[in-house]
Structures are given as C-alpha cells and as structure tokens.
Amino acid sequence: MKRARIKILATFLLFIGLSQLTFSQKKGNDIKDFERPQWAGFFTNCKNEKIDTERFPFIKGAADRVKWADIETSPEEYDWSKMDSQIRNAVKGKYYYYFVLWTGPHSPEWIYEQGVPKVTVKGGKGKDFFPYYLNQNYINYFHRFIGKLADHIASLPEKDRNVFAFIQPAFGSTGDRQLYKGTPIDHKYKISAQQYLEFCSGATKRFYEAFDKPELKHIRFLFNVDNESNPEVLKGTKAAKAGELLYANWLRKNYPIELRKQQFTIAIGYQTNGEIIQDNELRPTFFGLNGKKPEFVRGEFSKFGQAGIFQENPVWNYYWTAISTVDRGLDLWEVDYNIVKTGQYDEGFAFASRYSYYKQPQTSPYAFIALRDVLDSADSVRFPEGKYGKAEQSNAERVNKIEAEFNKYGAKVGDLHAATSLSGSNYLYEAKAMNDIGFELIARNYSRFITQINANETSVGLWRVGPENQPYGRYARGFENSNGRNRMYFDLDDNFSLTKKGSINLKIIYLDKGTGKFSVRYDSSSNTDKTAVTITKANSGNWVSKSITIADGVFANKGPKNSDFSLVNEDNEDDVFHMIEIMKDNPKN
C-alpha cells in the first residue's frame, strides 16, 4: 500500500511538471469573456420529440445522449440520423442543444472483433463487460471517431451548428468518471492511476485537436471533473479515485474548465445528511470565491424522483430541489421532459432557469431568500450534548429529543433509520419519508444576495405549512408574538448594484391565514425605516404572492439592526412567510 501511494505521488509530481507545457489546442473566447451564456438555464431531455418552448418558456435547451455504437455501426460506416434529428428539432423549436458522448460500454460491438479485449467485471451496476480502454486498437478507433464527429458537426449548416451550447466528452461508463463500473475479474485489465490519467488526457487532447476548426469555435466542452487537489489528498486515496484526481489536476492546468458536471447530490434533492461538507468543498469554485470566474455547473435529476422521500410530496420536492440547486450553484438543471410536460412543477423549473449563472451580485438582476429553519443534530452549540445527547448521527435518542421540541412547529422525522444511518445520494434514494432533522446539514435559509439578520432570534422556523398542493410550504418562517419575535431583518448584498434612478420590484410570498396585518419597510432616500406597504390578510388559507415597486430605496444598511429592509408584525397575529425576491428594473432575462 505504501509503495502504491508513493507511486501515485510521484505520478502527481511528474504531471505537475508536464503541466507547465502549453497546448496549442487551448481554446480562446471562453466563458470568462462574458458574464452569462445565452443558453444558461433549465434544460430537459427527451426522446426524438420537439420541445414546446412556447408552453414552457423557461426551457433553454435539450440534452441528448449520443452513443458511439448507434453511429459507427460498422468500421468507418456512420449513421448520424439520430443526432441530426435532435439538432433539427432544436432549430425548429428555437432552443439550444448539447449531448454527452457515451463510449466505453456503449462502444460498437465490432471493436471486439477487431482485437479489443472484452473485460468482464463483478460487483458493478449495469453492463457486466467493458472494453479494455488501454488497448491500442480501442484508442485508435476512439480517437478516429472523435475526428469524424468533429468533421460531421462542422459540415452541418450554420443554423444547425449554432444551436450547440456545448459537448460533454465522456471517456468511460456513460458520463461518469469511472472507466469500469465494477472490478475486472481478470486482474491484468485493472487500470492504475497513471494509466487512467494517460488515457483520459490523451482523449482530451484529441477532442481539442479535432474540434479546432473555424466552424466549431463557439462549441465548448463540459467535463465531469473534480476540484484541484494537493499531494496530501492523494496519499490515502485508492488508485481509481487517485486517477480521477490526477486527471482533474492535469486538466485544470492545461485547459480552461469553463463548464463542469456535478450531479450528486446537488441535482437530485435537498437536505441530505452530509451535504454541508460537500457544499463547503464545492462552493468556492462554483461561485468563484477563489478569485477566479464562477464555474458553470450542470447536473441532471435522473431517477431519484421515484424514491419514497421524493414521492411523499413531489410538488414540494421538485420546487425545493430547484431552490436548493440555485443556492448551491447549479446552473443547468436537467429534468426529463415527461416530468416537465405535466405542467405541475413549472414554478420551480422557471426559478432554476431564472437564476442560472447569475452568481455575482454586481451583474445579477435577481436576488432572493427562501425562508426556512434547519434542525442539524450535528450542531452541538444549538443542541448541547448535555441536554440532547452525544452529537453523533447514529444517536436516535438525540434526534427524537429535537423532534419532540420542534414538533409544535411542524417538524417531523418520517424515517428515523434514514436520518441516523444514511447520507448523500443513498439517503435521497433509500429514505422512505421526509425528515426535518438530519446530520451535517446546510443549516440556513436558501438565498442569493439576501441575508436574514439574527434569523432564529427574530423569527421561528416552520415545517409542512399550508396547502400541500402549493409548492412553498415545505419550510417557512413566521413571527411568534408570544416570545417577542415580531420583526424580521434583511441585508441586501452591498454589491447588488442599483441604478441611481432605477426602481426595484420586491415580491413576497406569504401564507394568507388569518386577518392580521404586516408591513414591508425599507431604507429609503428620505427615511431609513420607510413603510412600502401594509398588507391585510384575507384568510383564504392559501399562499399568496404580492409584488411591490420601490423607487427610492438606497439599501445602505441604515435600517434597524443595520438592515436594508424588514418585515414587521402590525398586530398580535403571527404571520408566515416563504420567500422574498428582488428584481432590478427591466432585467434582460
């Protein structure tokens, strides 16, 4: 094991040296040259069907899966009809298009007749055999196909080429990073970290070389790739994962990683155990907090909508997954068209599309805060161990005590086993019911460019609120007059630039329960605590949206508690809120 780690580390240092070379195929005109791609937004995937963007205007594009086996049916005989049909649909429907190139197990059968070994694996999912990727015949055929693919796309009419948003090269099993899904039965077909790096870097260079054509200069590549890592991370890493990390380091040093894929768990659900660890790791690169431009991040929803935790209330869960994807930095959320066509989840899909790649407050026309409380049993400050028990995920007694305390606000644990034993995508897929208590959660409101000041001191969290056929009530926050919580304070990011003479639209979604009153106040040019509107509820029992135009807001943090705006209870009745969204005047998207 020690020898293997030394070899991995040596490989890493070798490629750090090689990475100083400059590759002539490196593309210019990359995503950092403009703030937001025209194709940024919600995508859908479907069979050979034209997408109705008039009915669903939030759809910016279609996602495709192009299988090598479907195109090169015999050696150097190509059938491009399936891909071309999808491209023509995009042209007719006036939306964008991208595809993931599936190779590996989706390679044509004839390659095995031409000397490529067929590798049988065990312990995997899906196909039980794969090509031997390091076989020179396989590399030759694969690289030849990449060239033919580029030649074909370049030969298309300009209007067809222009619908391309990007292409996702994939080198192994579907669009995933693994070359094999499973372990080769014959050990001679195992692939070391260095071999993984050499194979993937060779294929990458071939893509850039083949697509270096004037007709294809607008087409970018999206890679399923890790963040850059250091040698210390590699020391204790198994060979398969080490290869992925080495490749990520190599790729980031030699090509612009403008676009990347990140599916689990960001694109498939929200409030999963362990999510804060992943969020802390990915947020700096997703949002450009490291001094670089934000990365454009893609992820597809896949099959997780069939899981029990999701089916408990799909209306809530599609919507809150959409909001979570925005908070966490996903820019292209891809959902199956059969789901989109139901028309039941439009608001969430439109929300995800609206905020795509608006990651910098200076240039974003939108800001939002979705109000919620999060009960994280890992938080030993809020939930001291002396009162609730040891802060371990497996401590069911601790979870039960927290649930008992917050049950009056609607909090519930539907699957205690999942809450205390599962994490990540396994939690989202295997949990049988929703849980309002978890471990290592993102314990805050979801937001962009708006922060609530002293959230738990000035309001209470609520769960499962209002009509279940409306998407908002999975979480909420409300006043609690009995404990003096009668005003919520908010800070708008100082870099969320407002034109001197421009106005904003402030939208608030509240629960219309009771007949009480509340007001919206803000820091204006004439009054640091000016009332924008006072709203009297009509007791419909539904969630209601109210939009307010503010023309004289300065938002200089001169309101109470250094706030820019606030919600104020105007009587003894507790009011409940879902979201505040701010839109600059005349946003382009």
Salt bridges, closest charged atoms under 4 A:
ASP30 OD2 - LYS32 NZ 2.63
GLU49 OE2 - LYS341 NZ 3.27
ASP70 OD2 - LYS82 NZ 3.67
GLU72 OE2 - ARG144 NH2 3.00
GLU76 OE2 - ARG144 NH1 3.48
ASP84 OD1 - HIS152 NE2 2.88
GLU109 OE1 - LYS118 NZ 3.77
ASP151 OD1 - LYS213 NZ 3.01
ASP160 OD1 - LYS159 NZ 3.90
ASP176 OD2 - LYS181 NZ 2.67
ASP176 OD1 - LYS261 NZ 3.64
ASP186 OD2 - LYS188 NZ 4.00
GLU209 OE1 - ARG206 NH1 2.69
ASP226 OD1 - ARG177 NH1 2.94
ASP226 OD2 - LYS241 NZ 2.97
GLU228 OE2 - LYS253 NZ 2.23
GLU232 OE2 - LYS235 NZ 2.80
GLU244 OE1 - LYS241 NZ 3.61
GLU258 OE1 - ARG220 NE 3.75
ASP279 OD2 - ARG283 NE 3.06
ASP279 OD1 - ARG328 NE 3.51
ASP279 OD2 - ARG444 NH2 3.78
GLU295 OE2 - ARG252 NH1 2.63
GLU295 OE1 - ARG260 NH1 3.03
GLU300 OE2 - ARG65 NH2 3.89
GLU300 OE1 - ARG298 NH2 2.61
GLU312 OE2 - ARG464 NH1 3.44
ASP327 OD1 - ARG283 NH2 3.14
ASP327 OD2 - ARG444 NH1 2.79
ASP331 OD2 - LYS359 NZ 2.72
GLU334 OE2 - ARG65 NH2 2.73
GLU334 OE1 - ARG298 NH2 3.40
ASP373 OD2 - ARG382 NH2 2.78
ASP373 OD1 - ARG477 NH2 3.84
GLU392 OE2 - LYS390 NZ 3.61
GLU397 OE2 - LYS401 NZ 3.70
GLU405 OE1 - LYS387 NZ 3.92
ASP436 OD2 - ARG464 NE 2.85
ASP436 OD1 - ARG474 NH1 2.65
GLU480 OE1 - ARG485 NH1 2.64
ASP529 OD1 - ARG487 NH2 2.55
ASP529 OD2 - ARG521 NH1 3.45
ASP552 OD2 - LYS530 NZ 2.70
GLU570 OE2 - ARG521 NH2 2.99
GLU573 OE2 - LYS537 NZ 2.91
ASP575 OD1 - LYS537 NZ 2.61
GLU581 OE2 - ARG354 NE 3.05
GLU581 OE1 - LYS507 NZ 3.55
